[in-house]
Amino acid sequence: MDVFCQTRTWKRAWRLALTQLLCLGRHTLTNLLCTAGRQSVDWSADYRLFSEDHWDPRPLFGVVLKNVLRQLPAEAPLVLAMDDTQLKKTGTHVPGASHRRDPLSPKFHCNLIRAQRFLQASAVLRTAAGPGPGRCVPVAYEHAPSVPRPAKSDPPEKWTEYRRCRKQDNLSTRGLELIRRLRGEMDRSGEGAGRGLVVAVDGSYANGTVLRGLPPRVTLIGRVRKDLALFAPAEAGAKKRYGPALRL
């Protein structure tokens, strides 16, 4: 409730969140209002909740993270699965929506869809003691749009600025920022201050940008190529940049 400035705003958001679980059709705002039995009530306030009201969704997931940490055994690390996902959109004025490759398209034919890109992280909770299946509970869901690409006719200065922004704002930098933020929230909470953080990612996040910027007490598990060449650090004072080759 601390996220919202008024009690009625919180109640409206709470009602829409519950109808997300009960809606049987498309989870549009119109269908959510019909599921809540408010199709004959003025809809303007519910639409303003998302279009005009200024509230940060991160503290909402912060409550979920605290409750997840309470469910973990003592001194057990928090295991996260992080990846990006896409939400299909049809409107041409949806913020952050652009044409992207459809991940479900076959390898021999690349399909394009218009979608928004989000970065999500889910905590893995074991259903029973010991090895076995787990349940993933979302603890972060952030909009991660691509940097707008300039037109071919734009001056070279815009293209230079575009390349600079791509290096500073991409999935790797956003993923690293999310890991740092979750690690900070764990340290500030009583349930996660002494726990380790294990993050499982796809191969696109197993790069130097993410690995070099990891905060303390964070373990990253990522998929790599079969022909990856790993080398030990070079000895102090040696002219070589790499040490002896390591075997996988």
Order of alpha helices (4+ residues) and beta strands (2+ residues): alpha-alpha-alpha-alpha-beta-beta-beta-beta-alpha-alpha-beta-alpha-beta-beta-beta
